[in-house]
Amino acid sequence: MPSTTVAHAPAKSANTKTPYSETPESEQDFDWVDLAIIDLSLFDTPGGREKLAFQLYDAIKNIGFIYVINFGLKQEEVDEQYEIAQALFELPEEEKLKYLADLDKGEYIGYKPFGLREVKPGVPENTEVYNIPKFGPEYQRPHPNVLKEHWAKIEKFSRHIHDQIVTKLFKLFAIVLELPEDYFINFHKYEETDSSYLRYMKYHARTKEQNEALENIWLKGHSDFGSLTLLFRQPIVALQVRTPAGEWKYVKPYPESITVNVADTLQFLSNGFLKSSIHRVVAPPPDQAHLDRLGVLYFVRPGDDVKLVGADSPVLEREGLIASAESQKALTAKEWISKRIVANISKKEIEVEKEDLNKVGDGLTPVYT
């Protein structure tokens, strides 16, 4: 494992009085992308689902990124997850390595160290990650005490994401495609075995020289493996999405929101209608460059045995996107995700930006996410 030294700000204590969400905002001007804001408080109101589905139509077809607000969690509950993440990453490296994920076998649960690979010669990747699977007997494994002490709160947080956020979004996507509301939910049942997980993630700050060597790009353009990715708001500006016009625009840390993007398997299940967005991470602006970028995310994936075949939808028929006979031989979700993980961690350097994708196929270039 490469030995690396990275300059970064001293880690804050988990007992800090200032939540991570209140990290000073950048004063720089940015070219923000214009994204739909989905207010889930409307979901159960008369006509609310139809209104939200109407808002979603163009967003998920063309760019695959949205903001979600009023999702049923208090800001204090989100802040608490950031505090847990900070405490986790403050542990000694030898302690964290006890929970190392078996990356070589396509397993992603547990710890991934900082500096595992090089982005360019002499410049290590700067992400440190800990993934927590769904909750149930089949997912049990050892975890650090700093997590076990908060296990009930982590489980409540994780289950709320699935039950009260993801489930509602899948119902809205089904309405958009004129399918039964439970269509996508049936591929993502909590009681079914899959590789969904809650992620704590830390981008270690880089030196000016390292950023210059990378042309200020920390993670090149990529799509995510699963169905949805949820990023809870964090204030350091670094995420960009590629627009349909091919431009890179910044994703704003919208107040009290979750940034949600469509990922590969949901694109496959809609035969290309739901757009698996290409996005990247760039170096933060100068007034935030000294800060580590902490993240709390949730990755949603289908059941392991789900065949990645496009839906028989009236909307897809009108759009000319009905699944071909060839696609009926598609990979399962587990096969697809394992192929991408194993291919990515076996590479010495992170892949360059790739083109958007529409179908499952071995020819797609995998990238680390």
HELIX and SHEET records of a PDB file:
HELIX    1   1 TYR A   20  GLU A   22  5                                   3    
HELIX    2   2 LEU A   40  LEU A   42  5                                   3    
HELIX    3   3 GLY A   48  ASN A   62  1                                  15    
HELIX    4   4 GLN A   75  PHE A   89  1                                  15    
HELIX    5   5 GLU A   93  LYS A   96  1                                   4    
HELIX    6   6 LEU A   97  TYR A   99  5                                   3    
HELIX    7   7 LEU A  103  LYS A  105  5                                   3    
HELIX    8   8 PRO A  137  TYR A  139  5                                   3    
HELIX    9   9 ASN A  145  LYS A  148  1                                   4    
HELIX   10  10 TRP A  151  HIS A  160  1                                  10    
HELIX   11  11 ILE A  161  VAL A  166  3                                   6    
HELIX   12  12 THR A  167  VAL A  176  1                                  10    
HELIX   13  13 ILE A  185  PHE A  187  5                                   3    
HELIX   14  14 LYS A  208  ALA A  213  1                                   6    
HELIX   15  15 ASP A  264  LEU A  269  1                                   6    
HELIX   16  16 PRO A  286  GLN A  288  5                                   3    
HELIX   17  17 PRO A  314  ARG A  318  1                                   5    
HELIX   18  18 GLU A  326  LYS A  329  5                                   4    
HELIX   19  19 ALA A  333  ILE A  345  1                                  13    
SHEET    1   A 8 ALA A  36  ASP A  39  0                                        
SHEET    2   A 8 PHE A  65  ILE A  69  1                                        
SHEET    3   A 8 SER A 257  VAL A 262 -1                                        
SHEET    4   A 8 LEU A 228  PHE A 232 -1                                        
SHEET    5   A 8 ARG A 293  VAL A 300 -1                                        
SHEET    6   A 8 TYR A 197  TYR A 203 -1                                        
SHEET    7   A 8 THR A 127  PRO A 133 -1                                        
SHEET    8   A 8 GLY A 110  LYS A 112 -1                                        
SHEET    1   B 2 GLU A 118  LYS A 120  0                                        
SHEET    2   B 2 VAL A 123  PRO A 124 -1                                        
SHEET    1   C 4 ILE A 217  HIS A 222  0                                        
SHEET    2   C 4 HIS A 279  VAL A 282 -1                                        
SHEET    3   C 4 LEU A 239  ARG A 242 -1                                        
SHEET    4   C 4 TRP A 248  TYR A 250 -1                                        
END                                                                             
